[in-house]
């Protein structure tokens, strides 16, 4: 064997798995078609989100469903040509989003969420990346007083239950905290426990450098060349073919290109999203802010503002539309003082999602030495390091940091 383990995918989830396996004495090759942190891990809102204890669910309010059906909202845009391939997935997502099932999903995810910041802190310290991370939390802003009042009560109850810190800010307090904001929000909830990252792609690359400094190997190539041969897993790099006894599939929204040919039917779909960077014409935001009722995020990113959109339902390989970004930009520009666009074109990324809102983490049931780690929905950056730890513990026989049962691959039949 050339290595003990080959990790397919050099996003935050794959890099974290490689680091934790290396820490446990495994020789690891980290494999991707591109450099680390240049796909999904590059383009998110930069939140290490320890306060999102309830997963993003399928909405059930009739008014929200009617708005989505009209396909004119900012937070969701759907391409009718993609609906046939998403129909079964969306039906399962709706079913899993019932109050009872959503409560169960939140309960299953809570141990990972609780460890998310601490696991990042360990890697941030080891990699010397404190300059990229800010401790100020994030803001959940509201445009209508009724929504603010209702969600403030829910947030305070959630905070008490889970030991989180949240502070309601009225319009004046919000403007005092963020003087770059123009009028538009009636208030906000300041979630104080999460951290934000000024450059998520750079954070992932920093973790990958730490892996290399520890003796790890980065290789490039086509993951679909993976083969099981003579008790080993082999994959073709840009220069040769390498082998290992074990392989981890951590390819995010492209993981199906590996598991489907091997006979696994896991309902993984990619929710698309966009971002664009802008000049700030006023004072820069101090922390990311979610426009809750319009469904986008504006986050400070190394002296710029990054606007990230909500969800676009479209075929994975369909050309970018720009529709959702244009809608979000139109409502965000006057409030945030967005200046000129700084990118040549909008960035398009893919969020790997399962309909039960839980990632797939664990041993593949029908192949020796095959492991899965993907499907982190909207929380890949948050959960990368703790997922890497959990997977490495399962692979080396250690006591796991969280109960792995809810994330087992065989739950999908």
DOPAKOL-774581 format. One record per residue (C-alpha): x, y, z. Coordinates in steps of 0.2 Angstrom, whole numbers, padded with zeros to 4 digits, always signed. Layout:
N
XYZ ...
//
This chain:
413
+0000+0000+0000 +0006+0018-0004 -0005+0025+0010 -0016+0019+0025 -0030+0030+0019 -0035+0040+0004 -0047+0054+0007 -0056+0059-0008 -0061+0078-0007 -0051+0092-0001 -0065+0103+0006 -0066+0107+0024 -0074+0090+0028 -0060+0080+0019 -0046+0091+0025 -0052+0089+0043 -0054+0070+0041 -0036+0069+0034 -0029+0079+0049 -0038+0069+0062 -0032+0052+0054 -0015+0059+0053 -0015+0064+0071 -0020+0045+0075 -0004+0039+0066 -0012+0035+0049 -0002+0039+0033 -0015+0049+0022 -0016+0055+0004 -0028+0070+0002 -0035+0069-0016 -0045+0081-0026 -0046+0088-0044 -0042+0105-0037 -0032+0113-0023 -0039+0113-0006 -0054+0124-0002 -0058+0129-0019 -0076+0122-0021 -0090+0123-0009 -0079+0127+0006 -0073+0143-0003 -0090+0152-0006 -0100+0151+0010 -0105+0165+0023 -0090+0160+0034 -0100+0155+0050 -0095+0143+0063 -0113+0141+0068 -0114+0134+0085 -0131+0142+0088 -0141+0133+0073 -0147+0119+0084 -0162+0116+0073 -0158+0111+0055 -0165+0121+0040 -0182+0113+0037 -0195+0112+0023 -0207+0127+0027 -0225+0122+0031 -0233+0139+0033 -0246+0141+0018 -0241+0159+0015 -0223+0154+0013 -0227+0139+0002 -0238+0150-0009 -0224+0163-0011 -0212+0149-0016 -0224+0142-0028 -0224+0159-0037 -0205+0158-0039 -0203+0177-0036 -0194+0176-0019 -0177+0181-0014 -0173+0166-0003 -0178+0152-0015 -0178+0151-0034 -0182+0135-0043 -0179+0130-0061 -0194+0120-0067 -0183+0109-0078 -0175+0102-0062 -0191+0098-0053 -0193+0080-0059 -0176+0075-0053 -0179+0083-0036 -0197+0078-0034 -0194+0062-0023 -0181+0071-0013 -0192+0086-0010 -0206+0075-0004 -0195+0066+0008 -0188+0083+0014 -0206+0089+0017 -0210+0073+0027 -0194+0074+0037 -0198+0092+0042 -0213+0088+0052 -0212+0095+0070 -0209+0078+0078 -0196+0073+0065 -0187+0090+0065 -0186+0089+0084 -0177+0072+0082 -0165+0079+0069 -0161+0093+0080 -0158+0081+0094 -0147+0070+0084 -0136+0085+0077 -0134+0094+0094 -0119+0084+0100 -0109+0089+0083 -0115+0107+0084 -0110+0108+0103 -0092+0103+0098 -0091+0113+0082 -0082+0129+0089 -0070+0119+0101 -0065+0108+0087 -0061+0122+0076 -0052+0131+0090 -0040+0117+0091 -0035+0117+0072 -0035+0136+0072 -0022+0137+0086 -0012+0123+0078 -0012+0131+0061 -0009+0149+0067 -0025+0156+0059 -0032+0167+0073 -0031+0182+0061 -0045+0174+0050 -0057+0171+0064 -0068+0183+0074 -0077+0180+0090 -0092+0192+0088 -0106+0180+0083 -0119+0185+0070 -0134+0195+0068 -0152+0189+0063 -0161+0204+0057 -0179+0207+0054 -0189+0219+0044 -0206+0217+0052 -0210+0220+0070 -0221+0205+0072 -0208+0193+0065 -0195+0201+0077 -0206+0199+0092 -0211+0181+0088 -0193+0175+0084 -0186+0184+0099 -0197+0174+0111 -0192+0158+0101 -0173+0162+0102 -0173+0166+0120 -0181+0149+0124 -0169+0140+0113 -0154+0150+0121 -0160+0144+0138 -0162+0126+0133 -0145+0125+0125 -0135+0136+0135 -0133+0149+0121 -0131+0168+0122 -0143+0179+0112 -0147+0198+0114 -0161+0206+0106 -0157+0223+0098 -0170+0236+0093 -0168+0247+0078 -0158+0260+0087 -0147+0247+0096 -0144+0239+0079 -0139+0255+0071 -0127+0259+0085 -0119+0243+0084 -0118+0243+0065 -0117+0261+0059 -0114+0256+0041 -0132+0250+0040 -0146+0261+0033 -0164+0261+0040 -0173+0245+0034 -0172+0233+0049 -0183+0235+0065 -0172+0225+0075 -0160+0210+0076 -0155+0195+0087 -0137+0195+0091 -0131+0177+0093 -0115+0179+0103 -0107+0161+0103 -0104+0157+0085 -0088+0163+0076 -0085+0170+0059 -0072+0168+0046 -0065+0182+0036 -0060+0170+0022 -0067+0152+0022 -0057+0146+0008 -0041+0152+0016 -0046+0144+0032 -0047+0127+0023 -0031+0130+0014 -0023+0134+0031 -0029+0117+0038 -0022+0109+0023 -0005+0117+0025 -0005+0110+0043 -0009+0093+0036 +0006+0094+0024 +0018+0100+0038 +0013+0085+0047 +0019+0074+0033 +0003+0072+0024 +0002+0071+0005 -0009+0081-0007 -0012+0074-0024 -0023+0079-0039 -0033+0068-0051 -0050+0061-0055 -0059+0053-0041 -0070+0043-0052 -0055+0032-0056 -0057+0024-0039 -0056+0005-0040 -0056-0009-0028 -0042-0021-0033 -0034-0035-0023 -0039-0030-0006 -0034-0012-0009 -0042+0004-0016 -0033+0013-0030 -0036+0029-0038 -0027+0038-0053 -0018+0054-0049 -0011+0066-0062 +0005+0057-0062 +0002+0038-0057 -0010+0027-0048 -0009+0026-0029 -0017+0013-0017 -0023+0012+0001 -0032-0001+0012 -0045+0012+0016 -0053+0026+0007 -0065+0041+0013 -0077+0048+0001 -0079+0067+0006 -0083+0074-0010 -0098+0084-0005 -0111+0087-0018 -0101+0076-0030 -0100+0061-0018 -0113+0052-0028 -0101+0050-0043 -0092+0038-0032 -0106+0029-0021 -0119+0027-0035 -0108+0016-0046 -0104+0005-0031 -0122+0002-0029 -0127+0014-0015 -0144+0024-0016 -0141+0038-0005 -0153+0053-0008 -0140+0067-0010 -0145+0083-0019 -0135+0099-0022 -0144+0115-0017 -0135+0129-0027 -0131+0146-0021 -0121+0162-0026 -0110+0175-0019 -0103+0191-0025 -0091+0204-0016 -0094+0222-0015 -0085+0238-0010 -0092+0245+0007 -0098+0263+0004 -0099+0266+0023 -0093+0258+0039 -0090+0239+0036 -0101+0227+0046 -0092+0219+0061 -0101+0202+0060 -0111+0193+0047 -0129+0198+0046 -0144+0187+0040 -0159+0196+0032 -0171+0184+0039 -0186+0188+0029 -0177+0190+0013 -0166+0175+0015 -0148+0181+0011 -0132+0185+0021 -0120+0199+0020 -0103+0196+0029 -0087+0206+0031 -0073+0197+0021 -0056+0205+0022 -0062+0223+0020 -0076+0218+0008 -0094+0213+0009 -0099+0196+0003 -0117+0193-0001 -0122+0175-0001 -0139+0170-0008 -0152+0157-0002 -0156+0141-0011 -0158+0138-0030 -0166+0122-0035 -0158+0118-0052 -0148+0104-0060 -0131+0102-0053 -0122+0106-0069 -0134+0119-0076 -0127+0136-0081 -0127+0150-0068 -0143+0160-0069 -0139+0175-0059 -0158+0177-0055 -0157+0175-0036 -0141+0185-0034 -0149+0200-0043 -0165+0199-0032 -0155+0199-0016 -0143+0213-0022 -0158+0224-0026 -0165+0223-0008 -0148+0223+0000 -0139+0237-0009 -0148+0251+0000 -0148+0244+0017 -0130+0239+0017 -0122+0252+0006 -0116+0240-0007 -0104+0248-0019 -0097+0241-0035 -0096+0223-0038 -0078+0217-0036 -0079+0200-0044 -0079+0197-0063 -0094+0185-0061 -0104+0178-0047 -0097+0163-0039 -0109+0147-0040 -0107+0134-0026 -0116+0118-0022 -0122+0113-0004 -0123+0094-0002 -0140+0090+0006 -0149+0075+0013 -0168+0075+0015 -0167+0070+0033 -0155+0085+0037 -0141+0074+0044 -0124+0070+0036 -0119+0053+0030 -0104+0048+0042 -0098+0030+0044 -0093+0014+0036 -0100+0009+0019 -0110-0007+0023 -0106-0018+0008 -0087-0013+0004 -0072-0016+0016 -0062-0001+0019 -0074+0011+0011 -0080+0026+0022 -0092+0040+0019 -0092+0058+0025 -0103+0070+0016 -0121+0078+0015 -0118+0092+0029 -0132+0102+0021 -0129+0121+0025 -0116+0117+0039 -0101+0110+0031 -0089+0124+0037 -0096+0122+0055 -0096+0104+0056 -0080+0100+0046 -0068+0097+0061 -0080+0088+0072 -0085+0077+0058 -0066+0073+0054 -0064+0069+0073 -0079+0057+0073 -0075+0048+0057 -0057+0046+0063 -0062+0039+0079 -0074+0026+0070 -0060+0021+0059 -0047+0018+0073 -0059+0011+0085 -0059+0025+0098 -0074+0030+0108 -0083+0042+0097 -0086+0060+0102 -0105+0059+0097 -0117+0044+0094 -0114+0039+0075 -0130+0030+0074 -0140+0044+0066 -0127+0047+0053 -0125+0029+0047 -0125+0027+0028 -0137+0011+0029 -0151+0022+0036 -0155+0025+0017 -0162+0009+0009 
//
